[in-house]
Amino acid sequence: MSEAKFTKGPWEVDPLGSDWLGSVFTHDGSIQVAQAQQVKPYCLDIKQEERQANAHLIAAAPELYAMLAEIVDDGEISLHQIVRAEKALAKARGEV
């Protein structure tokens, strides 16, 4: 499998506690990797809560990618991998 070229995780939804709703940064806040936003006039009905939920899904991308890569490499799923996958899914839902 080739090496991933995206910004190394973990990523967090606004770890600095600023007003950047929907922004996703590296864990230390040094790099903004994404911003979930509405683009007018195409997404006029996206609410603030949905934009924040999109940001949580984006922030979980490195963990979700790592889990899929590990499962593919191993060829099977261990209990430890299931626990890590559950944590990544909870992060994607904005629960952690």
MMTF fields as JSON, N, C-alpha, C and O atoms, coordinates in Angstrom:
{
  "mmtfVersion": "1.0.0",
  "mmtfProducer": "UNKNOWN",
  "numBonds": 383,
  "numAtoms": 384,
  "numGroups": 96,
  "numChains": 1,
  "numModels": 1,
  "chainsPerModel": [1],
  "groupsPerChain": [96],
  "chainIdList": ["A"],
  "bondAtomList": [4, 2, 8, 6, 12, 10, 16, 14, 20, 18, 24, 22, 28, 26, 32, 30, 36, 34, 40, 38, 44, 42, 48, 46, 52, 50, 56, 54, 60, 58, 64, 62, 68, 66, 72, 70, 76, 74, 80, 78, 84, 82, 88, 86, 92, 90, 96, 94, 100, 98, 104, 102, 108, 106, 112, 110, 116, 114, 120, 118, 124, 122, 128, 126, 132, 130, 136, 134, 140, 138, 144, 142, 148, 146, 152, 150, 156, 154, 160, 158, 164, 162, 168, 166, 172, 170, 176, 174, 180, 178, 184, 182, 188, 186, 192, 190, 196, 194, 200, 198, 204, 202, 208, 206, 212, 210, 216, 214, 220, 218, 224, 222, 228, 226, 232, 230, 236, 234, 240, 238, 244, 242, 248, 246, 252, 250, 256, 254, 260, 258, 264, 262, 268, 266, 272, 270, 276, 274, 280, 278, 284, 282, 288, 286, 292, 290, 296, 294, 300, 298, 304, 302, 308, 306, 312, 310, 316, 314, 320, 318, 324, 322, 328, 326, 332, 330, 336, 334, 340, 338, 344, 342, 348, 346, 352, 350, 356, 354, 360, 358, 364, 362, 368, 366, 372, 370, 376, 374, 380, 378],
  "bondOrderList": [1, 1, 1, 1, 1, 1, 1, 1, 1, 1, 1, 1, 1, 1, 1, 1, 1, 1, 1, 1, 1, 1, 1, 1, 1, 1, 1, 1, 1, 1, 1, 1, 1, 1, 1, 1, 1, 1, 1, 1, 1, 1, 1, 1, 1, 1, 1, 1, 1, 1, 1, 1, 1, 1, 1, 1, 1, 1, 1, 1, 1, 1, 1, 1, 1, 1, 1, 1, 1, 1, 1, 1, 1, 1, 1, 1, 1, 1, 1, 1, 1, 1, 1, 1, 1, 1, 1, 1, 1, 1, 1, 1, 1, 1, 1],
  "groupList": [{"groupName": "MET", "atomNameList": ["N", "CA", "C", "O"], "elementList": ["N", "C", "C", "O"], "formalChargeList": [0, 0, 0, 0], "bondAtomList": [1, 0, 2, 1, 3, 2], "bondOrderList": [1, 1, 2], "singleLetterCode": "M", "chemCompType": "L-PEPTIDE LINKING"}, {"groupName": "SER", "atomNameList": ["N", "CA", "C", "O"], "elementList": ["N", "C", "C", "O"], "formalChargeList": [0, 0, 0, 0], "bondAtomList": [1, 0, 2, 1, 3, 2], "bondOrderList": [1, 1, 2], "singleLetterCode": "S", "chemCompType": "L-PEPTIDE LINKING"}, {"groupName": "GLU", "atomNameList": ["N", "CA", "C", "O"], "elementList": ["N", "C", "C", "O"], "formalChargeList": [0, 0, 0, 0], "bondAtomList": [1, 0, 2, 1, 3, 2], "bondOrderList": [1, 1, 2], "singleLetterCode": "E", "chemCompType": "L-PEPTIDE LINKING"}, {"groupName": "ALA", "atomNameList": ["N", "CA", "C", "O"], "elementList": ["N", "C", "C", "O"], "formalChargeList": [0, 0, 0, 0], "bondAtomList": [1, 0, 2, 1, 3, 2], "bondOrderList": [1, 1, 2], "singleLetterCode": "A", "chemCompType": "L-PEPTIDE LINKING"}, {"groupName": "LYS", "atomNameList": ["N", "CA", "C", "O"], "elementList": ["N", "C", "C", "O"], "formalChargeList": [0, 0, 0, 0], "bondAtomList": [1, 0, 2, 1, 3, 2], "bondOrderList": [1, 1, 2], "singleLetterCode": "K", "chemCompType": "L-PEPTIDE LINKING"}, {"groupName": "PHE", "atomNameList": ["N", "CA", "C", "O"], "elementList": ["N", "C", "C", "O"], "formalChargeList": [0, 0, 0, 0], "bondAtomList": [1, 0, 2, 1, 3, 2], "bondOrderList": [1, 1, 2], "singleLetterCode": "F", "chemCompType": "L-PEPTIDE LINKING"}, {"groupName": "THR", "atomNameList": ["N", "CA", "C", "O"], "elementList": ["N", "C", "C", "O"], "formalChargeList": [0, 0, 0, 0], "bondAtomList": [1, 0, 2, 1, 3, 2], "bondOrderList": [1, 1, 2], "singleLetterCode": "T", "chemCompType": "L-PEPTIDE LINKING"}, {"groupName": "GLY", "atomNameList": ["N", "CA", "C", "O"], "elementList": ["N", "C", "C", "O"], "formalChargeList": [0, 0, 0, 0], "bondAtomList": [1, 0, 2, 1, 3, 2], "bondOrderList": [1, 1, 2], "singleLetterCode": "G", "chemCompType": "PEPTIDE LINKING"}, {"groupName": "PRO", "atomNameList": ["N", "CA", "C", "O"], "elementList": ["N", "C", "C", "O"], "formalChargeList": [0, 0, 0, 0], "bondAtomList": [1, 0, 2, 1, 3, 2], "bondOrderList": [1, 1, 2], "singleLetterCode": "P", "chemCompType": "L-PEPTIDE LINKING"}, {"groupName": "TRP", "atomNameList": ["N", "CA", "C", "O"], "elementList": ["N", "C", "C", "O"], "formalChargeList": [0, 0, 0, 0], "bondAtomList": [1, 0, 2, 1, 3, 2], "bondOrderList": [1, 1, 2], "singleLetterCode": "W", "chemCompType": "L-PEPTIDE LINKING"}, {"groupName": "VAL", "atomNameList": ["N", "CA", "C", "O"], "elementList": ["N", "C", "C", "O"], "formalChargeList": [0, 0, 0, 0], "bondAtomList": [1, 0, 2, 1, 3, 2], "bondOrderList": [1, 1, 2], "singleLetterCode": "V", "chemCompType": "L-PEPTIDE LINKING"}, {"groupName": "ASP", "atomNameList": ["N", "CA", "C", "O"], "elementList": ["N", "C", "C", "O"], "formalChargeList": [0, 0, 0, 0], "bondAtomList": [1, 0, 2, 1, 3, 2], "bondOrderList": [1, 1, 2], "singleLetterCode": "D", "chemCompType": "L-PEPTIDE LINKING"}, {"groupName": "LEU", "atomNameList": ["N", "CA", "C", "O"], "elementList": ["N", "C", "C", "O"], "formalChargeList": [0, 0, 0, 0], "bondAtomList": [1, 0, 2, 1, 3, 2], "bondOrderList": [1, 1, 2], "singleLetterCode": "L", "chemCompType": "L-PEPTIDE LINKING"}, {"groupName": "HIS", "atomNameList": ["N", "CA", "C", "O"], "elementList": ["N", "C", "C", "O"], "formalChargeList": [0, 0, 0, 0], "bondAtomList": [1, 0, 2, 1, 3, 2], "bondOrderList": [1, 1, 2], "singleLetterCode": "H", "chemCompType": "L-PEPTIDE LINKING"}, {"groupName": "ILE", "atomNameList": ["N", "CA", "C", "O"], "elementList": ["N", "C", "C", "O"], "formalChargeList": [0, 0, 0, 0], "bondAtomList": [1, 0, 2, 1, 3, 2], "bondOrderList": [1, 1, 2], "singleLetterCode": "I", "chemCompType": "L-PEPTIDE LINKING"}, {"groupName": "GLN", "atomNameList": ["N", "CA", "C", "O"], "elementList": ["N", "C", "C", "O"], "formalChargeList": [0, 0, 0, 0], "bondAtomList": [1, 0, 2, 1, 3, 2], "bondOrderList": [1, 1, 2], "singleLetterCode": "Q", "chemCompType": "L-PEPTIDE LINKING"}, {"groupName": "TYR", "atomNameList": ["N", "CA", "C", "O"], "elementList": ["N", "C", "C", "O"], "formalChargeList": [0, 0, 0, 0], "bondAtomList": [1, 0, 2, 1, 3, 2], "bondOrderList": [1, 1, 2], "singleLetterCode": "Y", "chemCompType": "L-PEPTIDE LINKING"}, {"groupName": "CYS", "atomNameList": ["N", "CA", "C", "O"], "elementList": ["N", "C", "C", "O"], "formalChargeList": [0, 0, 0, 0], "bondAtomList": [1, 0, 2, 1, 3, 2], "bondOrderList": [1, 1, 2], "singleLetterCode": "C", "chemCompType": "L-PEPTIDE LINKING"}, {"groupName": "ARG", "atomNameList": ["N", "CA", "C", "O"], "elementList": ["N", "C", "C", "O"], "formalChargeList": [0, 0, 0, 0], "bondAtomList": [1, 0, 2, 1, 3, 2], "bondOrderList": [1, 1, 2], "singleLetterCode": "R", "chemCompType": "L-PEPTIDE LINKING"}, {"groupName": "ASN", "atomNameList": ["N", "CA", "C", "O"], "elementList": ["N", "C", "C", "O"], "formalChargeList": [0, 0, 0, 0], "bondAtomList": [1, 0, 2, 1, 3, 2], "bondOrderList": [1, 1, 2], "singleLetterCode": "N", "chemCompType": "L-PEPTIDE LINKING"}],
  "groupTypeList": [0, 1, 2, 3, 4, 5, 6, 4, 7, 8, 9, 2, 10, 11, 8, 12, 7, 1, 11, 9, 12, 7, 1, 10, 5, 6, 13, 11, 7, 1, 14, 15, 10, 3, 15, 3, 15, 15, 10, 4, 8, 16, 17, 12, 11, 14, 4, 15, 2, 2, 18, 15, 3, 19, 3, 13, 12, 14, 3, 3, 3, 8, 2, 12, 16, 3, 0, 12, 3, 2, 14, 10, 11, 11, 7, 2, 14, 1, 12, 13, 15, 14, 10, 18, 3, 2, 4, 3, 12, 3, 4, 3, 18, 7, 2, 10],
  "groupIdList": [1, 2, 3, 4, 5, 6, 7, 8, 9, 10, 11, 12, 13, 14, 15, 16, 17, 18, 19, 20, 21, 22, 23, 24, 25, 26, 27, 28, 29, 30, 31, 32, 33, 34, 35, 36, 37, 38, 39, 40, 41, 42, 43, 44, 45, 46, 47, 48, 49, 50, 51, 52, 53, 54, 55, 56, 57, 58, 59, 60, 61, 62, 63, 64, 65, 66, 67, 68, 69, 70, 71, 72, 73, 74, 75, 76, 77, 78, 79, 80, 81, 82, 83, 84, 85, 86, 87, 88, 89, 90, 91, 92, 93, 94, 95, 96],
  "secStructList": [7, 7, 7, 7, 7, 1, 7, 7, 1, 7, 3, 3, 3, 1, 6, 6, 7, 7, 1, 7, 6, 6, 3, 3, 3, 3, 6, 6, 1, 1, 7, 3, 3, 3, 3, 7, 7, 7, 7, 6, 6, 6, 6, 6, 6, 7, 7, 2, 2, 2, 2, 2, 2, 2, 2, 2, 2, 2, 2, 6, 2, 2, 2, 2, 2, 2, 2, 2, 2, 2, 2, 2, 2, 2, 1, 1, 7, 7, 2, 2, 2, 2, 2, 2, 2, 2, 2, 2, 2, 2, 2, 2, 6, 6, 7, 7],
  "xCoordList": [0.858, 0.0, 0.9, 1.882, 0.574, 1.378, 1.136, 0.105, 2.117, 2.029, 1.015, 0.922, 0.259, -0.728, -0.01, 1.052, -0.586, 0.032, -0.707, -0.339, -1.734, -2.494, -1.796, -0.881, -2.241, -1.676, -1.874, -2.977, -0.793, -0.821, -1.835, -1.915, -2.597, -3.548, -2.867, -1.651, -3.565, -5.019, -5.468, -4.735, -6.692, -7.327, -8.418, -8.989, -8.701, -9.715, -10.609, -10.164, -11.863, -12.768, -12.46, -12.708, -11.921, -11.616, -11.016, -11.651, -9.807, -9.218, -8.839, -8.589, -8.793, -8.387, -9.549, -9.342, -10.773, -11.937, -12.292, -12.885, -11.939, -12.239, -13.638, -14.408, -13.96, -15.273, -15.275, -16.162, -14.33, -14.199, -15.095, -14.602, -16.369, -17.316, -17.151, -17.17, -16.992, -16.855, -15.417, -15.171, -14.464, -13.06, -12.416, -12.705, -11.534, -10.815, -9.323, -8.806, -8.63, -7.212, -6.445, -7.03, -5.122, -4.297, -4.458, -4.887, -4.109, -4.337, -3.735, -4.318, -2.582, -1.941, -2.419, -1.956, -3.344, -3.906, -3.019, -3.321, -1.92, -0.969, -1.383, -0.942, -2.213, -2.617, -4.132, -4.694, -4.785, -6.201, -6.261, -5.795, -6.84, -6.877, -8.172, -8.21, -9.236, -10.514, -11.452, -11.265, -12.466, -13.541, -14.837, -14.995, -15.754, -17.071, -17.915, -18.186, -18.323, -19.095, -20.11, -20.035, -21.043, -21.998, -21.493, -20.909, -21.724, -21.314, -22.576, -23.347, -22.786, -23.985, -23.845, -22.723, -24.879, -26.268, -26.666, -27.852, -25.699, -26.013, -26.467, -27.244, -26.017, -26.301, -26.971, -26.575, -27.938, -28.567, -29.248, -29.494, -29.557, -30.306, -29.423, -29.957, -28.1, -27.242, -27.215, -26.822, -27.637, -27.689, -26.337, -25.49, -26.159, -24.921, -24.608, -23.45, -25.621, -25.413, -24.905, -24.041, -25.435, -24.998, -23.562, -22.777, -23.225, -21.863, -20.89, -19.805, -21.275, -20.434, -20.323, -19.247, -21.415, -21.374, -20.457, -19.727, -20.483, -19.588, -18.136, -17.276, -17.865, -16.505, -16.037, -14.877, -16.923, -16.556, -16.224, -15.277, -16.979, -16.7, -15.346, -14.572, -15.062, -13.77, -12.634, -11.602, -12.821, -11.779, -11.45, -10.325, -12.397, -12.174, -11.507, -11.157, -11.327, -10.796, -9.459, -9.316, -8.468, -7.206, -7.36, -6.745, -8.178, -8.394, -9.139, -8.803, -10.148, -10.904, -10.016, -10.09, -9.181, -8.242, -7.284, -7.062, -6.725, -5.769, -6.391, -5.758, -7.639, -8.315, -8.54, -8.297, -8.998, -9.215, -7.905, -7.862, -6.846, -5.542, -5.043, -4.512, -5.212, -4.772, -5.55, -4.969, -6.851, -7.682, -7.286, -7.194, -7.054, -6.645, -5.29, -5.103, -4.346, -3.015, -3.058, -2.372, -3.878, -3.953, -4.764, -4.48, -5.756, -6.622, -7.677, -8.451, -7.716, -8.735, -8.92, -8.149, -9.952, -10.263, -10.123, -10.709, -9.339, -9.16, -10.104, -10.691, -10.239, -11.061, -10.492, -11.252, -9.179, -8.531, -8.904, -9.172, -8.923, -9.289, -10.748, -11.081, -11.61, -13.026, -13.2, -13.977, -12.489, -12.561, -12.068, -12.704, -10.95, -10.43, -11.402, -11.581, -12.028, -13.008, -14.218, -14.734, -14.669, -15.795, -15.445, -16.287, -14.214, -13.777, -13.737, -14.15, -13.241, -13.18, -14.587, -14.829, -15.51, -16.884, -17.54, -18.291, -17.269, -17.805, -17.274, -18.011, -15.995, -15.407, -16.091, -16.379, -16.348, -17.009, -18.427, -18.922, -19.059, -20.396, -20.348, -21.392, -19.142, -18.994, -19.264, -19.599, -19.124, -19.423, -18.216, -18.369, -17.038, -15.816, -15.054, -14.006],
  "yCoordList": [-1.177, 0.0, 1.235, 1.286, 2.215, 3.429, 4.299, 4.201, 5.145, 6.008, 7.122, 7.687, 7.43, 8.512, 9.846, 10.047, 10.756, 12.053, 13.2, 14.363, 12.881, 13.938, 14.379, 13.712, 15.515, 16.051, 15.043, 14.539, 14.758, 13.766, 14.156, 15.322, 13.19, 13.389, 13.289, 13.097, 13.406, 13.542, 14.956, 15.93, 15.027, 16.302, 16.544, 15.599, 17.802, 18.17, 19.271, 20.096, 19.275, 20.368, 21.505, 21.41, 22.577, 23.807, 23.545, 23.876, 22.96, 22.667, 23.916, 23.836, 25.069, 26.296, 27.027, 28.018, 26.547, 27.155, 28.52, 29.341, 28.772, 30.069, 30.049, 29.12, 31.05, 31.136, 30.521, 30.829, 29.68, 29.097, 27.876, 26.767, 28.063, 26.955, 26.186, 26.77, 24.896, 24.056, 23.906, 23.266, 24.485, 24.385, 23.158, 22.798, 22.526, 21.344, 21.661, 22.086, 21.446, 21.743, 20.495, 19.516, 20.54, 19.508, 19.621, 20.653, 18.55, 18.481, 19.671, 20.143, 20.155, 21.28, 22.638, 23.673, 22.641, 23.882, 24.629, 25.763, 24.002, 24.708, 24.757, 25.647, 23.829, 23.776, 23.598, 22.696, 24.454, 24.236, 23.322, 23.684, 22.13, 21.16, 21.221, 20.778, 21.76, 21.826, 22.794, 23.142, 23.22, 24.007, 23.594, 23.738, 23.084, 22.715, 23.98, 24.574, 24.381, 25.622, 25.488, 24.577, 26.392, 26.403, 27.346, 28.39, 26.965, 27.784, 28.282, 27.492, 29.577, 30.152, 30.146, 30.3, 29.984, 29.786, 28.32, 28.014, 27.408, 25.989, 25.322, 24.368, 25.781, 25.094, 26.018, 26.054, 26.735, 27.724, 27.111, 27.801, 25.809, 25.2, 24.441, 23.775, 24.515, 23.834, 24.638, 25.804, 23.996, 24.65, 24.553, 23.735, 25.392, 25.432, 24.064, 23.647, 23.357, 22.039, 21.035, 20.214, 21.096, 20.173, 20.482, 19.569, 21.756, 22.152, 21.637, 21.156, 21.736, 21.242, 19.714, 19.164, 19.032, 17.575, 17.167, 16.182, 17.905, 17.632, 17.792, 17.004, 18.817, 19.041, 17.872, 17.47, 17.319, 16.168, 14.954, 14.223, 14.739, 13.623, 13.806, 12.856, 15.02, 15.308, 15.097, 14.523, 15.559, 15.435, 13.977, 13.675, 13.084, 11.664, 10.935, 9.763, 11.594, 10.941, 10.233, 9.099, 10.829, 10.107, 8.798, 7.79, 8.813, 7.591, 6.539, 5.356, 6.971, 6.03, 5.436, 4.24, 6.271, 5.802, 4.768, 3.704, 5.092, 4.19, 2.839, 1.798, 2.86, 1.602, 0.757, -0.45, 1.375, 0.622, 0.052, -1.098, 0.846, 0.379, -0.789, -1.764, -0.692, -1.761, -3.049, -4.134, -2.931, -4.118, -4.765, -5.989, -3.953, -4.486, -5.181, -6.27, -4.556, -5.143, -6.452, -7.413, -6.484, -7.67, -8.796, -9.973, -8.439, -9.443, -9.983, -10.865, -9.466, -9.865, -8.725, -7.765, -8.844, -7.789, -8.328, -9.355, -7.625, -8.016, -7.199, -6.214, -7.619, -6.877, -5.472, -4.51, -5.348, -4.037, -3.123, -1.939, -3.658, -2.857, -2.43, -1.317, -3.288, -2.949, -1.801, -0.879, -1.85, -0.771, 0.534, 1.573, 0.501, 1.711, 2.231, 3.441, 1.32, 1.729, 2.391, 3.387, 1.848, 2.457, 3.864, 4.76, 4.07, 5.403, 6.366, 7.519, 5.893, 6.756, 7.119, 8.255, 6.162, 6.451, 7.427, 8.304, 7.291, 8.228, 9.634, 10.613, 9.732, 11.022, 11.603, 12.799, 10.769, 11.22, 11.75, 12.644, 11.187, 11.649, 12.842, 13.379, 13.262, 14.399, 14.064, 14.951, 12.796, 12.361, 12.407, 12.258, 12.607, 12.697, 13.944, 14.199],
  "zCoordList": [0.0, 0.0, 0.0, 0.741, -0.816, -0.873, 0.363, 1.03, 0.64, 1.819, 1.599, 0.509, 2.645, 2.586, 2.451, 3.041, 1.674, 1.437, 2.126, 1.959, 2.891, 3.556, 4.841, 5.324, 5.389, 6.629, 7.752, 7.965, 8.467, 9.534, 10.615, 11.001, 11.093, 12.17, 13.515, 13.549, 14.613, 14.649, 14.311, 14.484, 13.826, 13.533, 14.565, 15.109, 14.831, 15.818, 15.253, 14.456, 15.67, 15.329, 16.277, 17.479, 15.735, 16.468, 17.853, 18.854, 17.944, 19.252, 20.038, 21.241, 19.375, 20.038, 20.695, 21.395, 20.475, 21.097, 20.54, 21.24, 19.297, 18.686, 18.093, 18.336, 17.334, 16.695, 15.298, 14.501, 14.985, 13.654, 13.513, 13.31, 13.615, 13.546, 12.238, 11.155, 12.35, 11.172, 10.696, 9.674, 11.421, 11.029, 11.661, 12.802, 10.886, 11.336, 11.279, 10.245, 12.417, 12.537, 12.947, 13.411, 12.77, 13.377, 14.889, 15.405, 15.587, 17.034, 17.785, 18.761, 17.34, 18.029, 17.527, 18.006, 16.566, 16.061, 15.083, 14.714, 14.654, 13.799, 12.327, 11.6, 11.878, 10.468, 10.377, 10.998, 9.605, 9.317, 8.099, 7.019, 8.279, 7.19, 6.399, 5.251, 6.987, 6.275, 6.974, 8.14, 6.232, 6.819, 6.147, 4.935, 6.939, 6.437, 6.413, 7.456, 5.241, 5.124, 4.01, 3.185, 3.997, 2.905, 1.828, 2.117, 0.596, -0.541, -1.22, -1.764, -1.19, -1.789, -3.291, -3.775, -4.05, -3.644, -3.55, -3.436, -3.596, -3.724, -2.433, -2.488, -1.288, -0.029, 0.975, 2.14, 0.558, 1.423, 2.638, 3.628, 2.567, 3.657, 4.652, 5.539, 4.539, 5.502, 6.792, 6.81, 7.859, 9.16, 9.855, 9.495, 10.841, 11.613, 12.22, 12.224, 12.732, 13.341, 12.31, 12.617, 11.093, 10.048, 9.626, 9.372, 9.553, 9.2, 10.269, 9.941, 11.532, 12.621, 12.554, 12.791, 12.236, 12.102, 10.952, 11.066, 9.858, 8.736, 9.165, 8.772, 9.975, 10.464, 11.328, 11.238, 12.166, 12.995, 12.122, 12.415, 11.076, 10.171, 9.493, 9.381, 9.044, 8.416, 9.414, 9.067, 10.655, 11.677, 11.992, 12.389, 11.823, 12.106, 10.943, 11.078, 9.819, 8.617, 8.842, 8.385, 9.52, 9.696, 10.475, 10.126, 11.524, 12.3, 11.485, 11.534, 10.738, 9.912, 8.819, 8.535, 8.212, 7.19, 7.792, 7.214, 8.95, 9.587, 9.908, 9.731, 10.384, 10.715, 9.467, 9.483, 8.399, 7.163, 6.625, 6.189, 6.652, 6.171, 7.02, 6.488, 8.328, 9.219, 8.978, 8.96, 8.794, 8.536, 7.216, 7.124, 6.204, 4.902, 5.016, 4.474, 5.72, 5.876, 6.662, 6.316, 7.735, 8.589, 7.961, 8.186, 7.187, 6.591, 7.539, 7.167, 8.755, 9.73, 10.722, 10.737, 11.549, 12.504, 13.918, 14.26, 14.743, 16.142, 17.022, 16.574, 18.272, 19.23, 19.439, 19.551, 19.491, 19.644, 18.474, 18.678, 17.262, 16.096, 16.15, 15.745, 16.639, 16.765, 17.758, 17.507, 18.879, 19.875, 19.259, 19.437, 18.541, 17.884, 16.834, 16.695, 16.096, 15.085, 15.747, 15.239, 16.868, 17.591, 18.065, 18.009, 18.53, 18.961, 17.778, 17.898, 16.641, 15.448, 14.973, 14.565, 15.023, 14.626, 15.598, 15.172, 16.9, 17.881, 17.62, 17.739, 17.264, 16.924, 15.69, 15.643, 14.701, 13.472, 13.771, 13.085, 14.796, 15.177, 16.131, 16.502, 16.532, 17.439, 18.893, 19.679, 19.264, 20.619, 21.542, 22.754, 21.009, 21.849, 21.526, 22.12]
}
